[in-house]
Amino acid sequence: MALTVAGTFGLFSACGGSSSSGSGGGGGGGGTSNVQSIAVDGGPVAGQIYPDAAFTSVTVCIPSSSTCQTVSGILIDTGSVGLRLLASAIPSLSLPQLSGSGNTTYYNCVNFVDGSYLWGPVAQADIKMADETARGTSLQLIENPTGFTVPFGCSNGGVNEDTLAALGANGIVGVGPYAQDCGSYCTSQANADIYFTCGPSGPCNSSTITLAQQVTNPIVKFTTDNNGVILELQSVDGAGATDSGSMIFGIGTESNNSLGSVSIFPINTSGTYAGFFTTTFNSQTLNESFIDSGSNGYFFPDSAIPQCSQDPGFYCPANTLNLSAQNTGVNNAQSTVDFSVDNAETLFNNDGGDSAFSNLAGPNGSANCTGVGTCGFDWGLPFFFGRNVFTSIQGQSVPSGTPAAPWWAY
């Protein structure tokens, strides 16, 4: 999963990807038991609207203490793993950072599809959402380093999204289908340029890191309700000022998170297409497809749909298009999804302050998909409107009679 200002950065294999663009407005909040309220409300940046982005709040505490701070405006992302929090959002909270060998600290790097990136130390915190607590959990503190520069292996000459205005959120909570952000890949690949060890004045060296130290999906650290998440959002007819719903923790663990009659789509866990399932669209077999609340539109290859001149990351057809695609899981489960695509610039210019759009879409990958590459369908936030979307986490228990995790279901 890759991320832009209004995209996602799904780290399914070593890292995979979507796209988009945008800005930002308010945030969701609170909850009871295993239910956390969420809102598509424009995001936390005053005077700007982050279109098609679901926000919530998290409470972050110094481990094993009552010294905590609640932060709103956190983007909910089923396409990534772990909490990534602007250090500027918790100025009075000093979280312990993970030390490497010698006098070094572990740092984490995330690269986005538009060339921008996130950089910051790996810290430990107790993370609270609803009545659930993930104790002693690794997260990324997003901040520009002092005493040295971000290594080129991370920045690659791109833009650091280390401010509220640049990121469009106070942070990102990745609740995707994996327990750690890059798993065994980062335990064995010292030159991955995902984790680094840096001294107080540098230098920084790309490094391996243990599973326990990696930025971690907070859900797996909950005492119960720790095998996945359900996002529930109300339907949106075209465009709406806001939308609201719930993030429910656990699948089949409580009376409010049963699967019911959904279809389950297992995710490839090995080989070329690890981290994805298949979408068939317009006679193309898109083997790198995924469901991602952190992307603010449908993103797919279609050279016949004109791209916007002012917002080239989105489609701008002359008239609303009614389309359909078919999703197929590793278990051969199939589902046809009908969706529409409208002119993004018309939506943005005539929205009157709207932040929820059911027909926002843009290009992703090649129109002639063959073999490996960016050849996928990114089912972004519009897919979630009016649906209950389940994400199970690899390695966690699943309800009896269902395939082994990870899988999506809806």
C-alpha positions, -999 to 999 in steps of 0.1 A, spaced: 0 0 0 14 34 -9 3 67 4 0 103 -8 -15 132 11 -49 117 6 -40 81 -2 -28 51 16 5 33 21 -5 -4 24 26 -23 35 14 -57 24 46 -73 12 78 -53 13 55 -24 4 27 -22 -22 5 7 -35 -23 30 -43 -25 67 -51 -46 99 -47 -44 135 -37 -61 159 -12 -60 182 18 -77 181 52 -106 192 78 -117 177 114 -118 142 130 -138 113 146 -136 103 182 -144 81 213 -164 50 217 -175 23 242 -166 -14 246 -152 -26 212 -168 2 192 -149 33 181 -168 62 163 -154 74 130 -163 103 108 -157 114 72 -156 151 81 -129 168 61 -100 162 85 -82 183 111 -66 210 89 -85 243 94 -99 257 62 -91 226 40 -111 195 32 -95 161 29 -120 143 6 -131 108 13 -110 102 44 -123 85 76 -109 99 109 -110 89 145 -91 96 177 -66 76 197 -53 80 232 -16 75 236 1 69 270 36 65 283 37 27 288 23 15 321 14 50 333 -16 73 335 2 100 315 -18 101 283 -30 124 256 -60 119 232 -53 129 196 -81 135 171 -78 137 133 -62 102 129 -67 87 95 -81 51 95 -62 29 71 -70 -7 64 -42 -7 39 -13 -2 63 -1 -14 97 6 5 129 2 39 144 21 68 128 17 99 148 30 135 143 53 142 172 39 178 171 5 164 180 18 152 215 42 180 225 38 173 262 42 136 260 77 121 260 74 85 247 104 61 252 122 54 219 137 21 209 175 19 211 197 0 187 232 -13 192 256 12 206 244 48 211 218 45 183 180 48 180 157 29 156 140 51 129 113 41 105 108 52 69 76 51 48 77 60 11 46 72 -7 37 67 -44 40 104 -51 76 104 -39 70 119 -5 78 101 27 74 98 65 104 96 88 108 93 126 119 73 156 102 41 167 87 47 201 67 27 226 33 35 240 1 22 254 -25 29 226 -62 31 236 -93 30 213 -128 25 226 -123 3 257 -94 -16 242 -57 -11 251 -26 -21 232 1 -21 258 38 -15 250 32 -11 213 57 2 188 47 32 167 63 58 145 67 93 157 67 115 126 93 143 129 122 159 112 155 148 128 178 172 146 216 167 145 215 149 111 195 148 79 171 121 67 192 95 48 188 95 11 178 59 12 145 71 27 140 105 13 151 99 -23 148 136 -29 111 136 -20 90 158 3 88 150 41 52 149 51 61 158 87 35 185 94 -2 186 99 -7 207 67 14 183 46 0 150 59 -36 163 62 -40 143 95 -25 142 130 -15 106 122 -25 74 106 -37 43 124 -30 13 102 -54 -16 110 -46 -37 80 -44 -75 76 -9 -80 92 5 -78 127 36 -59 118 43 -34 91 69 -55 71 72 -87 91 99 -112 82 111 -91 53 125 -65 78 140 -91 101 162 -104 73 168 -76 48 194 -52 63 193 -30 31 156 -26 29 157 12 38 126 8 60 143 7 94 175 25 102 197 29 133 210 65 138 234 80 163 226 115 178 245 131 150 243 103 125 253 84 105 222 64 97 224 28 85 197 7 71 190 -21 95 171 -53 103 147 -52 132 129 -79 152 92 -85 148 86 -74 184 102 -40 177 85 -33 144 57 -8 141 28 -30 152 -9 -32 144 -24 -21 177 -54 -45 173 -32 -76 178 -20 -62 212 -56 -59 225 -64 -85 252 -95 -95 234 -112 -85 201 -77 -88 186 -82 -107 153 -95 -80 130 -117 -50 125 -150 -40 109 -156 -6 93 -192 4 90 -201 37 72 -235 50 62 -243 52 25 -235 83 5 -255 93 -26 -231 111 -48 -218 137 -24 -224 145 13 -212 171 37 -200 144 61 -205 107 68 -203 87 100 -200 52 113 -181 28 135 -148 9 137 -156 -23 155 -127 -44 169 -127 -82 167 -145 -106 143 -167 -132 158 -156 -123 193 -187 -103 204 -224 -102 197 -218 -71 176 -191 -84 153 -204 -116 138 -198 -123 101 -234 -129 92 -239 -136 55 -208 -118 40 -186 -132 13 -150 -138 23 -120 -131 1 -87 -146 13 -56 -126 5 -26 -141 -12 1 -147 14 30 -158 -8 45 -155 -42 43 -126 -67 9 -113 -56 13 -116 -18 -9 -92 -1 -35 -89 -28 -66 -105 -44 -78 -103 -80 -102 -78 -96 -114 -83 -131 -123 -50 -148 -127 -41 -184 -113 -74 -196 -82 -69 -174 -71 -93 -147 -58 -71 -119 -38 -94 -96 -26 -66 -73 -60 -55 -60 -68 -46 -24 -94 -29 -2 -81 2 15 -99 28 36 -68 50 35 -73 57 -3 -97 84 -10 -112 70 -42 -114 40 -65 -81 37 -83 -78 15 -114 -64 15 -150 -87 28 -177 -71 48 -205 -105 56 -220 -115 78 -190 -99 113 -192 -77 124 -163 -83 158 -147 -61 186 -159 -58 203 -126 -60 172 -105 -43 145 -126 -45 120 -99 -83 117 -105 -106 110 -134 -127 137 -150 -152 121 -174 -177 144 -192 -206 125 -177 -211 102 -147 -200 66 -157 -217 35 -143 -192 7 -141 -187 -27 -126 -159 -51 -116 -156 -86 -102 -135 -95 -71 -121 -130 -67 -104 -144 -37 -78 -172 -34 -108 -195 -25 -125 -185 -58 -152 -166 -40 -166 -140 -64 -185 -108 -61 -196 -82 -87 -194 -46 -75 -212 -18 -93 -198 17 -89 -198 51 -105 -172 76 -115 -179 113 -117 -158 143 -127 -135 150 -97 -129 187 -105 -167 193 -108 -171 176 -74 -144 196 -58 -155 229 -73 -192 224 -66 -191 205 -34 -202 234 -11 -180 220 16 -187 183 10 -162 158 23 -178 125 13 -180 114 -23 -192 80 -34 -180 84 -70 -144 97 -67 -119 78 -88 -85 80 -104 -59 61 -124 -37 34 -110 -13 12 -130 -13 3 -167 -43 0 -190 -26 -31 -205 -19 -52 -175 4 -82 -181 26 -98 -155 40 -81 -125 38 -43 -119 14 -17 -106 -16 -36 -120 -43 -35 -95 -77 -21 -84 -76 0 -52 -110 -2 -36 -107 30 -16 -131 47 9 -160 50 -15 -162 12 -15 -169 14 23 -200 36 21 -231 16 29 -210 -16 35 -197 -35 65 -161 -43 55 -142 -69 75 -103 -71 77 -89 -102 94 -53 -102 106 -28 -129 96 -18 -152 124 -48 -144 146 -77 -168 152 -108 -166 130 -144 -177 135 -150 -215 130 -156 -225 94 -138 -195 79 -105 -196 59 -73 -189 77 -65 -152 80 -58 -128 63 -89 -120 44 -113 -93 36 -151 -98 37 -181 -77 29 
